[in-house]
């Protein structure tokens, strides 16, 4: 990665940064409630080896997202979203083929795929520019796909109707506002610190699916307490045990951690 970051990043470097972000996220240990090198967190159907297979399967697609963005940079935002969807689905299928049908990185594909596509669209690469481009591409996405539904077929739709949570769609439409807020207080060194900052503020749909709003508030409060009072690896291991006992996995924050690392690397 040193060669990529020694000079000003180019759009072609964003796919490599996206892959590196996923490997860094996987290696980060201990990671409360999540798959790491010690355990599988609150997941019974996932482990470190499965995540490694998933990353290897989806990484080649990141450069394809960027090339697609370059090809269609002159299209309207609505057209761009329609253009990127089939490639996103194809990337997901590659993941499922590698994991035996287990969803290891669907949220990461969505967020990082959009970032890579945006990198192909922008003329001058910057973290703020990418976030703005993603926001434009996803303009109106929440209203169209969550607000206009009369039924509640998916967990995301149910959470929007019950709690007003917008999930991954809302985060993308906001230009990754949660990530940017967490980055604003981050010193740029410890990924554990950035993960805790994300857990403290992210309206993580994975946590709500597993533990309701009570589960979400528990993890947010726990993360805020560690940030306020200080933490070490032992404190993170205790948090890991607590989340595993409650079957809570902050998978949404893990996805945003990868986005945050890419944006910080570009900055």
Order of alpha helices (4+ residues) and beta strands (2+ residues): alpha-alpha-alpha-alpha-alpha-alpha-alpha-alpha-alpha-alpha-alpha-alpha-alpha
